[in-house]
Amino acid sequence: MPEGAHCGRRSKQFGWTRGGAAGGLGGALIRWAIAEAERRGCALVQLTSDATRTDAHRFYTRLGFVDSHVGYKMALGTTG
């Protein structure tokens, strides 16, 4: 794969219970995904998380992710 290639994989939603740190099963899963992306020549791992999920944000920060952008969405079919 060319250096800096965009590797497209999308996961739906991960869910785990509170109390686990980045060292638990969720952390192991994310670290595996990062290692696999590197092995395949990917240059970036990017994820999104709902703005209200502050515990998840701390989790991702502990794993080395940085807050990099703001996203927007619009629900359709909800007006008059």
PEGINOR-V731820 format. One record per backbone hydrogen bond with DSSP energy under -0.5 kcal/mol. NH is the residue of the N-H (numbers start at 0). CO is the residue of the C=O. If there is no record, write none. Layout:
# PEGINOR-V731820
nh = [NH	NH]
co = [CO	CO]
This chain:
# PEGINOR-V731820
nh = [4	4	6	7	8	19	23	26	27	28	29	30	31	32	33	34	35	36	37	38	39	40	41	42	52	53	56	57	58	59	60	61	62	63	64	67]
co = [1	40	4	5	6	16	20	20	23	24	25	26	27	28	29	30	31	32	33	34	35	37	36	4	49	51	52	53	54	55	56	57	58	60	59	65]
